[in-house]
Amino acid sequence: MLFGASAPGQYDGRTPHHRQTPLNNLQHLPVNSDAPKARIHWAVAMNHRNRTGGFGMLCLLLGLHMLRQDHGPLVWLALVLQFLVYPQLVFEWARRARDQLGAEIHAMQFDALCFGAWLVVLHFPLWIGFVLFTSSSQNLTLFRGLRGFVQALVLLALGCALAGLAIGWTVQPQTDPWVSAMAIVTISVYLTVVSLAGQTRAMRLHETKRQLRANELVLQQELAKNQSLQAELREQARRDALTGLFNRHHLNDIMERELARCARDGQPMSLLLIDVDHFKHINDTYGHQVGDEVLRATARLLSERTRASDMLFRYGGEEFLLVLSQADSAAAKEMAEELRLLYAASPLSPGNPAVLATLSIGVATFADHGVTFDHLLQAADQAMYRAKHAGRNRVEIA
């Protein structure tokens, strides 16, 4: 600003606009001989430059007008002190104050009081009065809103009253054309500075909002990527890396819920515990790479023959668990026999000769063979071992 205040949005360049300290919530560094030099508040530094330049123009404007009037040396001395020396003194006072912004606002209030006194001293010249009124009122309004405008009016009036009581009131509103032209130039410069400050503030706000929107978009993309990664990690935690089937950990998570649903709805559910016969022999004969391919082929074959409502898990090394929803013992045994026959006839690994294997399957049904998952699993396990002891490639019911 021209005469002491700086417009909101006009900053010292050291801090982005959207992170400026609020005017009524400032933080100050302690001042002592051992600590680093305290930072000068941006309003104090800005207003020092503006007050120095603006008061210099006012000194020239008022001096031109005073040349046409009869004023003594004390008034000229007061002019020099007020408009050339005072800006430097008030800057030193404000930058050393504990509350720098508060001191700067007090200085602007004192400016308004002095401007009122100068109106009386100069006999209320119209153009000069307009310049003094506009600068002082707008300065305080920019920092304190409507309350600042009212304060400026009151202080201008108070300054007029105090000076009038001291020297009396004389009204001579006319000014020399050169003084009027200088006043017009002065107020034009003031309004231009205000406009430029407002334009700068608007552009900075626009750029800040644009950057915030861009940052928000990047954050949303990163969040979506992280959520996708978390979902992928959760899915990987539920899946067996070799076969892609659900693993034993996921089985434990869902069986309690599934059994509670069966108990509530009065529906059966069967477990098929499936073991690949002589799998160790396959590994020893063909190697672990072929053994892994046999397990993957087993998983594919079982998956292709199960319903969408069923759940297939890799339970152990060469053991699989098939959960058949709404299937009693008879339906479960029929499914198990179908899988056993299909598996025995299916090549499990490419090569010559093709690798063939058989399955031993144990069947347990809720609630015929147990009402808890542990009991059902134990029953299915015992049935599977009976199938192995009976010669393998068999289905046994608990």
C-alpha atoms as one frame of an Amber mdcrd trajectory, in Angstrom:
protein
   0.000   0.000   0.000   1.038   3.578  -0.515   0.656   5.181   2.916   1.572
   2.491   5.383  -0.740  -0.514   5.007  -0.183  -3.493   2.750  -3.062  -5.205
   1.073  -3.989  -8.732   2.075  -2.292 -11.115  -0.312   0.782  -8.884  -0.747
   3.490 -10.804   1.060   7.230 -10.682   1.545   7.907 -13.621  -0.762   9.344
 -15.859   1.954   6.164 -17.828   2.656   3.411 -18.953   0.207   0.192 -17.006
   0.543  -1.935 -19.902   1.729   0.407 -20.503   4.666   0.619 -16.955   6.017
   0.090 -16.553   9.723  -3.412 -15.200  10.494  -3.376 -11.570  11.565  -4.846
 -12.307  14.973  -2.799 -15.437  15.711   0.863 -14.463  15.281   3.874 -16.290
  16.608   6.964 -14.359  17.700  10.468 -15.450  18.365  11.979 -14.588  21.763
  14.557 -11.823  21.603  17.797 -12.289  23.529  21.486 -11.882  22.852  22.124
 -15.605  22.406  19.161 -16.422  20.141  19.094 -15.838  16.360  17.815 -12.451
  15.240  14.011 -12.335  15.389  12.247 -12.324  12.056  10.537  -9.078  11.109
   6.835  -9.550  10.521   5.911  -9.278   6.843   3.424  -6.446   7.548   6.061
  -4.389   9.373   8.625  -4.820   6.598   6.106  -4.116   3.831   4.578  -1.114
   5.540   7.998   0.354   6.217   8.709   0.479   2.488   5.227   1.709   1.665
   5.127   4.281   4.460   8.562   5.610   3.497   7.572   6.075  -0.141   3.997
   7.167   0.501   4.856   9.643   3.230   7.566  11.066   0.974   4.897  11.799
  -1.666   2.633  13.282   1.007   5.505  15.480   2.222   5.882  16.836  -1.306
   2.094  17.284  -1.710   1.618  19.078   1.617   4.784  21.130   1.077   3.512
  22.385  -2.277   0.279  23.445  -0.631   2.031  25.063   2.335   4.128  27.205
   0.003   0.885  29.071  -0.851   0.079  29.582   2.839   1.710  31.447   5.685
   3.203  28.779   7.979   6.005  29.221  10.454   9.166  27.144  10.795   7.608
  24.894  13.464   4.984  23.665  11.027   7.671  22.965   8.416   9.705  21.140
  11.042   6.607  19.120  11.972   6.107  18.271   8.267   9.651  16.924   7.974
   9.416  14.983  11.242   5.998  13.534  10.438   6.570  12.438   6.841  10.333
  11.832   6.584  11.619  10.915  10.063   8.522   9.313  11.604   8.363   6.327
   9.142  11.850   5.239  10.226  11.122   5.663  13.927   7.860   3.742  13.798
   9.558   0.917  11.899  12.240   0.534  14.582   9.566   0.583  17.267   7.346
  -1.983  15.529  10.108  -4.464  14.656  11.292  -4.509  18.288   7.786  -4.926
  19.699   6.719  -8.252  21.179   3.547  -8.070  19.093   4.860  -6.670  15.819
   1.548  -6.674  13.981  -0.242  -5.096  16.916   2.380  -2.343  16.987   1.979
  -1.785  13.255  -1.793  -1.433  13.586  -1.301   1.083  16.411   1.034   2.987
  14.089  -1.666   3.115  11.384  -4.147   4.358  13.964  -1.678   7.082  14.970
  -1.297   7.945  11.262  -5.044   8.577  11.059  -4.952  10.749  14.209  -2.083
  12.838  12.772  -3.777  13.165   9.390  -6.786  14.669  11.133  -4.519  17.225
  12.789  -2.888  18.084   9.456  -6.313  18.778   7.940  -6.826  21.505  10.540
  -3.295  22.882  10.117  -3.789  23.107   6.334  -7.346  24.560   6.714  -9.169
  21.571   5.219  -7.969  21.594   1.584 -10.417  19.465  -0.385  -8.100  17.357
  -2.516  -5.515  16.864   0.209  -8.261  15.993   2.669  -9.567  13.371   0.235
  -6.105  11.828  -0.087  -5.525  11.722   3.691  -8.997  10.361   4.393  -8.806
   7.669   1.688  -5.346   6.423   2.617  -5.901   6.260   6.387  -9.375   4.717
   6.209  -8.476   2.127   3.582  -5.271   1.158   5.357  -7.082   0.243   8.550
  -9.974  -1.351   6.631  -7.579  -3.701   4.872  -6.321  -5.025   8.198  -9.357
  -4.729  10.471 -12.376  -4.691   8.170 -15.358  -2.460   8.885 -14.155  -1.881
  12.431 -10.924  -0.461  11.037 -12.862   1.910   8.761 -14.882   3.195  11.715
 -11.725   3.578  13.792 -10.134   5.651  11.021 -13.140   7.994  10.882 -13.133
   8.411  14.660  -9.382   9.033  14.818  -9.483  11.525  11.931 -12.257  13.392
  13.708 -10.380  13.239  17.011  -7.232  14.600  15.373  -9.240  17.449  13.863
 -10.830  18.191  17.234  -7.545  18.233  19.172  -5.775  20.395  16.606  -8.778
  22.694  16.337  -8.844  23.216  20.090  -5.161  24.113  19.966  -5.030  26.457
  16.940  -8.647  27.007  15.928 -10.521  26.076  12.777 -10.252  27.792   9.408
 -11.752  26.319   6.251 -10.009  26.994   2.917 -10.957  24.037   0.659  -9.438
  25.486  -2.525  -6.024  24.244  -3.683  -3.633  25.422  -6.354  -4.057  23.563
  -9.686  -0.574  22.088  -9.304  -1.422  20.857  -5.819  -4.711  19.407  -7.083
  -2.858  17.655  -9.901  -0.314  16.306  -7.429  -3.144  15.064  -5.178  -4.758
  13.317  -8.139  -1.441  11.677  -9.034  -0.915  10.636  -5.421  -4.328   9.055
  -4.982  -4.018   7.421  -8.422  -0.759   5.809  -7.390  -2.390   4.662  -4.154
  -5.356   3.084  -5.965  -3.042   1.487  -8.523  -1.007  -0.120  -5.767  -4.221
  -1.385  -4.151  -5.423  -2.803  -7.479  -2.107  -4.478  -8.207  -2.052  -5.962
  -4.727  -5.587  -7.273  -5.204  -4.684  -8.686  -8.622  -1.585 -10.336  -7.171
  -3.654 -11.807  -4.371  -6.276 -13.106  -6.793  -3.629 -14.705  -9.019  -1.897
 -16.289  -6.046  -5.178 -17.619  -4.749  -5.996 -19.007  -8.188  -2.585 -20.641
  -8.481  -2.833 -21.988  -4.943  -6.261 -23.492  -5.647  -5.002 -24.959  -8.923
  -2.020 -26.487  -7.162  -4.233 -27.802  -4.377  -6.560 -29.414  -6.929  -3.558
 -30.965  -8.690  -2.161 -32.204  -5.377  -5.563 -33.554  -4.394  -5.794 -35.444
  -7.689  -2.331 -36.925  -7.139  -3.268 -37.881  -3.579  -6.505 -39.498  -4.776
  -4.568 -41.463  -7.378  -2.026 -42.537  -4.786  -4.828 -43.465  -2.391  -6.571
 -45.528  -5.083  -3.251 -47.194  -5.902  -2.631 -47.938  -2.213  -6.158 -49.287
  -1.764  -5.710 -51.488  -4.824  -2.382 -52.702  -3.485  -3.889 -53.396  -0.071
  -6.745 -55.337  -1.688  -4.191 -57.278  -3.734  -2.130 -58.015  -0.634  -5.237
 -59.132   1.255  -6.151 -61.402  -1.635  -2.620 -62.794  -1.776  -2.782 -63.467
   1.953  -5.911 -65.568   1.338  -4.494 -67.463  -1.641  -2.001 -70.305  -1.982
   0.918 -69.091  -4.096   1.373 -72.372  -6.006  -2.207 -73.331  -6.909  -4.072
 -70.019  -6.565  -6.676 -71.683  -4.315  -7.824 -70.281  -1.001  -5.407 -71.218
   1.756  -5.878 -72.684   5.211  -5.808 -69.253   6.853  -8.831 -68.095   4.858
 -10.574 -71.395   5.626 -10.403 -70.723   9.345 -11.818 -67.235   8.791 -15.011
 -68.315   7.021 -15.968 -71.751   8.370 -17.399 -70.503  11.653 -19.691 -68.140
   9.748 -20.716 -70.847   7.244 -21.521 -73.366   9.979 -23.593 -70.748  11.854
 -25.562 -70.122   8.665 -26.197 -73.849   8.189 -27.377 -74.191  11.801 -29.681
 -71.175  11.409 -31.194 -72.337   8.123 -31.247 -76.038   8.955 -29.188 -76.925
   5.870 -26.475 -79.599   5.508 -22.909 -78.947   4.467 -20.236 -81.504   3.658
 -16.451 -81.504   3.749 -14.357 -83.521   1.289 -10.790 -83.957   2.518  -8.804
 -85.011  -0.572  -5.283 -86.433  -0.651  -3.148 -87.236  -3.718  -2.011 -90.855
  -3.405   1.731 -91.620  -3.455   2.645 -87.969  -3.990   6.064 -88.491  -2.403
   6.775 -91.152  -4.997   5.885 -88.661  -7.758   8.325 -86.133  -6.317  11.073
 -88.708  -5.926  10.563 -90.150  -9.407   9.936 -87.062 -11.536  11.304 -84.263
  -9.384   9.740 -81.427  -7.440   9.038 -79.365 -10.542   6.757 -82.098 -11.879
   5.311 -82.491  -8.397   4.360 -78.813  -8.378   2.740 -79.218 -11.805   0.725
 -82.167 -10.483  -0.567 -80.015  -7.617  -1.501 -77.188 -10.012  -3.263 -79.656
 -12.328  -5.103 -81.156  -9.346  -6.295 -77.685  -8.317  -7.495 -76.933 -11.870
  -9.358 -80.222 -12.203 -11.098 -79.895  -8.844 -11.993 -76.227  -9.528 -13.542
 -77.084 -12.893 -15.836 -79.703 -11.332 -17.093 -77.679  -8.350 -20.168 -75.451
  -8.213 -20.037 -71.681  -7.797 -21.451 -72.043  -4.283 -18.722 -74.504  -3.232
 -15.333 -73.532  -1.801 -12.030 -75.228  -2.576  -8.913 -74.849  -0.418  -5.369
 -76.141  -0.448  -5.287 -77.612   3.041  -1.741 -78.985   3.241   1.116 -80.247
   1.096  -0.851 -82.571  -1.181  -4.195 -82.250   0.647  -7.205 -80.271  -0.574
 -10.463 -79.482   1.179 -13.693 -79.052  -0.774 -16.635 -77.488   1.110 -19.974
 -78.443  -0.495 -22.828 -76.163   0.525 -26.314 -77.676   0.941 -24.959 -81.176
   0.289 -25.793 -84.158   2.519 -23.658 -87.286   2.849 -25.163 -89.010  -0.198
 -24.687 -86.013  -2.485 -21.189 -85.454  -1.125 -20.203 -89.087  -1.742 -21.565
 -88.924  -5.279 -19.495 -85.790  -5.954 -16.418 -87.401  -4.398 -16.749 -90.544
  -6.559 -17.122 -88.436  -9.702 -13.975 -86.489  -8.847 -12.040 -89.667  -8.001
 -12.860 -91.358 -11.293 -12.187 -88.243 -13.384  -8.885 -87.638 -11.635  -7.617
 -91.183 -12.101  -8.188 -90.879 -15.865  -6.649 -87.406 -16.291  -2.975 -86.797
 -17.186  -1.522 -84.419 -14.608   1.720 -83.346 -16.276   2.811 -82.966 -19.883
   5.467 -85.401 -20.950   5.986 -88.895 -22.168   4.843 -90.847 -20.367   2.142
 -88.633 -18.780   1.948 -88.610 -14.988  -1.221 -90.189 -13.548  -2.329 -90.338
  -9.924  -5.329 -91.226  -7.774  -7.192 -89.635  -4.873  -8.226 -90.800  -1.430
 -11.206 -88.817  -0.153 -12.836 -88.616   3.273 -16.354 -87.185   3.644 -17.923
 -85.587   6.749 -21.312 -83.838   6.890 -22.816 -81.190   9.163 -24.597 -82.047
  11.424 -24.369 -85.869  11.010 -20.687 -86.053  11.919 -20.226 -82.909  13.995
 -21.460 -79.352  14.543 -18.092 -77.592  14.847 -15.451 -77.225  12.205 -12.820
 -79.034  14.272 -15.095 -82.047  14.769 -16.058 -82.164  11.088 -12.461 -81.847
   9.961 -11.371 -84.594  12.350 -14.141 -86.866  11.063 -13.207 -86.199   7.419
  -9.530 -86.807   8.206 -10.276 -90.157   9.838 -12.421 -91.160   6.860  -9.630
 -90.211   4.426  -7.092 -92.347   6.311  -9.513 -95.283   6.215  -9.608 -94.838
   2.450  -5.805 -94.960   2.305  -5.549 -97.975   4.565  -8.189 -99.736   2.460
  -5.982 -99.509  -0.633  -6.212 -95.846  -1.740  -8.180 -94.495  -4.715 -11.301
 -94.692  -2.553 -14.021 -92.574  -0.943 -14.980 -93.142   2.695 -17.726 -91.482
   4.740 -17.130 -90.628   8.391
